[in-house]
Amino acid sequence: MVGGVPEPASPAVGAILPVAPTCGEPAEASPILCTGTLIAPRVVLTAAHCVENVDAPQLLSVVFAPEPARALTAERVRAIEGRLHPAWSAGAHDVGVLILAEDAPVAPVPLSLSALPADVVGRTTRVVGFGVDEQGRMGSRRSGTARVTAVHEETFSISAAPGMSCGGDSGGPSFLEFDGAERLVGVTSYGDLACTTGTNMRVDAHAAFVQAILDEVAVAPPTRPPFDPRVDACTAPCRSHADCPMGMACVTGTGGGKSCAVAGLEAGRFGAVCTGPDGERLCVKAGDACRLWLPCTEETSGGGCAVARGRGGTAGRSGAGRFAALLALAVFLSGRSRRPSSRR
């Protein structure tokens, strides 16, 4: 958020971060991927391009704190599922939601899906996000004031006045005031490289998509099977991510069959509890412990493990490499927002 100020308020606006599966890593990996707004106890409204990676729902947390790096455990909530607008494509219908595994620790933003008045051009809007500021720093919630310059069927355009969304602010909210109260009217989508103009998806234009999910989750929130590291994931088939416990995804193995794996890693099974950082095998988070993660082609479960150290880690081999690739994807998704007419 360039031209903005720190925003300790707006508790319903959270930072979306990828989750690190390997032991020795922080709960969430850097950088901040996007911003989102809690619109129901378990529903976060964001941009579709923030959740377009099919594995993202198993790899994301939403952190409801002004500074995610200092957030308490209770302020970090895992996403259990992601939904994209069915008509989403580059530049159109860039609206999505993350469904949380449990109720968020803050109250949601009151949501009004009524039509956006036509006379909002020239009015100021408050935009909020965790993205890059004018010094190139990110990692804290900020807000800024922008001006509405045009309204279209599905979007509206804004210019800096002097605030403007920037890289990492994708999916964040845009508020307009009506009758003395703020209303969530837009979702940050894309803008120019210099962060002087931006395009927001209109919430009212995507009301049917949003309301259908709110109604569904209110009646029957998504659930996942219980986690049990004793289950041999290599021999337990799955059809979709919903068949797998939290933190695991349905992946295709070398033989073509599908099984549940630690999200972001190749098909495998849990091995013994890790005994130290000196082994060569990958050590992953498994409930309250750290366990070996063994490819389905490997039968041995003894020995030590490789505990990732810091952001880069030391856990080599294919699993760590794949997670590194996913982090690179997160960096790409965040960084491409600063290219002209591309995602924020």
ABEGO torsion letter per residue (X at the ends): XBGBBBBABGAABBBBBBBBABBGBBABBOBBABBBBBABAABBBBBAAAAABAAAAAABBBBBBABAAABBAAABBBBABBBBBAABBBGBGBBBBBBBABBBABBBBBBBABBBBAAABGBBBBBBBABBBAAGBBGBBBBBBBBBABBBAABBBBBBOABBBBBGABGBBBBBBBGGBBBBABBBABBBAAGABBBBBBAAAAAAAAAAAAAAAAABBBBBBBBBAABBAAABBBABAAABBBGBBBBBBAAGBBBBBBBGBBBBBBBBBBAEAABABBBBBBEABBBBBBBAABABABEBBBBBBEAAEABBEAAAAAAAAAAAAAAAAAAAAABBGBBX
